[in-house]
């Protein structure tokens, strides 16, 4: 009987040791995981604050350009600032999630900046006799737009080729009065959709197709 009891004691000891080690590994994982989450949240909080400052700077820059009217020479610089902000918003969206409330608040504000700059450029074209090409690009990040990634590739290539082309991107799922008005005026109900110089084109467009409309 004694050997059997000893074996049971040894088996129980092994089980206890294995359980203790597993528990320690689990607790270490939880602690490290919580630390990483806390670190990322703090990092994104700083990132968000920087983004807000950049958004405000773009807004002021936009107002200054409107004051200067036809004498303004900073359209390209402001547009590059808007593109940079778009890339940062995209990064934040990828990290925090498409439906994150903080991301949506900044996207809405950024979209209003884009719309105001688009309106301003259209006025400059009419009043100053200029020929800037403006493109409104409506996309979706919900996973329901298989052609959106290809369309973005085309538009990025177009932007590199043409300095006088200004592209503004909008999430079609955004519930915003100004964006909703634009969607209604230009009959936008699918993605991808491009509004090129105030003309609506639904569905994916190749680079050649886009250039033909310009």
N, C-alpha and C positions, 0 to 999 in steps of 0.2 A: 504493500500500500504506500509506503513512504516514497519510493521512486516515482510513482504516479503523481503524488502531491507535489514533489519537487519539480517535475516536468510542467505541471499546471502553473506553479509559481513562476517558473522561468518563462513560460508562454505569456502569462499575464504581464510580467515585467517587460518582455519584448513589446507587447501590445501597448503598454503604458508609455514606453520610450518612443515608439513609433508615433503614437498619438500626440505626445508632447512635442516632438520634432515637427510634425505636420501643423500643429497649432501655432508653433513659433513662426514657421514659414508663412502661414496664413496671416498672422498678426503683423509680421514684417511687411508683407505685401500690402496690407491695408494701410499701414502707416506711410509707406513709400507712395502708395497710390493717392492718399489724401494730401500728402506733401506736394506731389506733382500737380494735382488738381488746384490746390491753393496757389502754387507758383504760376500756373497757366492763367488763373483768374486774375491775379495781380498783374501779370504781364499784359493780358488783354485789356485790363482797366487802364494801364498806362498808354497802351496802343490806342484805345478809344479816345482818351483825352487828347492825344496828339492829333488824331483824326478830326476831332471837333475843332481844334485850333486851325487846322488846315482848311476845313470847310469854311470857317469864318473869314480866313484870309482870302479865299477864292471869292466869297461874296463881296468883300470890300473891293477886290480887284475888278470884279464885274461892274460894280457901281461906278468906279473911276473911269472905266472904258466907256460907259454910257454917257458920262458927263463930257468926255472929250469928243464924242460923236465921230465925224468923218476923219478927224485928226488922230484918232486912236491908232496905235501901232502894236498893241499887245495882245491881239486876238489869239495868235498862235501860242503865246506864253500861257495865257489863261487856259486855253484848251488843253495844253500839256499838263497843267496843274489838275484839271478835271480828270484827265486820263489817269494820272498818278493816284488821285483819290479813288477812282474806280477800282484800280488794282488793289489798293489797300482794303477797300470795302469787300472785294472779292475774297481776299485772304481771311478777313474777319468772318465772313459768311461761311467759308469752308471749315474754319476752326470751331465756331460756335453753333453752326447749324443754320439752315435756310430759314427756319421759322423763329429764330431767336428775336425777342422783342427789341433788344438794343440794336441789333443789326437792321431791323426794319425801320426804326426811328431815324437812323442815320441815312439809310437808303432813300427814305422819303424826302429828307432835307436835301440830300445830294441831287435827287431828281428835280426838285424845284429850282436849284441852281442851274442845272442843265437846261431846263425849259426856258428860264429867263435869258440865258446866254443865246439859246436858239432864236428866241424872239428878237433879241438885240441884233443878231447877225442878219436876220431877214430884213430888219429895218435899215441896216447899213447897206445891204444889197440894193434896196429900193432908193434910198436917199442919196447915196454916194456913188451910184453907178458901178458897184463892185459885183463880182461874180463868184462869191463863195458858194460851194456846194454843201448843203446841210442834209444830214441823214439821221432820222430817228429810227432806232433799232429796238424792236420789242421782242423780248425773249422770255423764257420760263426756266427756272431752276428746280422745278418740282419733279423732274424726271420724265416729263410728258412732251419734251421737245427734242427728238433725236437728231434734228438737223441744226439745232442752235449752235453747237460747238463748231460745226463746219462753217456756219454763217459768220461766226465770230472770227474764225481764221481768215476768211475772205475779207472782212472789214478791216482787220488789223493790217493785212497786206495792202489794201487800198489806201489806208491812212499813211503808210510808209511811202507810197508812190506819189501821193498828191498832198502837198502842203496846204492847198486851198480847200480841202475837204474836211468837214467837221462832223464827227459822229457822236451821237448821244444815245446812250443805252438805257432802257427802261424795263423793269420787270412787269410783265403784263398782269400779274396777280396783285399788284399794288393797288390798295384802295385809297385813292387820293383824288380830291375833287378836280384838281388841275389835270392830272393824268387821265382821269375818267373823261374829261371834256375832250382832250386830244384824241382818245380812243373813239369817242363818239363822232367827232368831226371827220376823222379819216377812216372810219369803219374798220377799226382794228379789233379782231376777235379771234385771231389765231397766231401761232408763233412757228417759225420766225416771220416777222413782218417788217418791211422797211418803208419809211416815208422819205422819199428822195425828192428834195426841192418841192415839198408839199404834195407829191404824188404817191399814192399808196400801192405797194407791191407785196402781195401775200405769198408766203412760201419761200423756200430757199432760192437764192439767186447766186449764180456764179460771178466771178470777177468780171468777165466780159459782159454779162447781162447788166451788172450794176453800172459799169462804165458807159454802156450805150445810153443809159438814161440821164447821164450827167451833161 
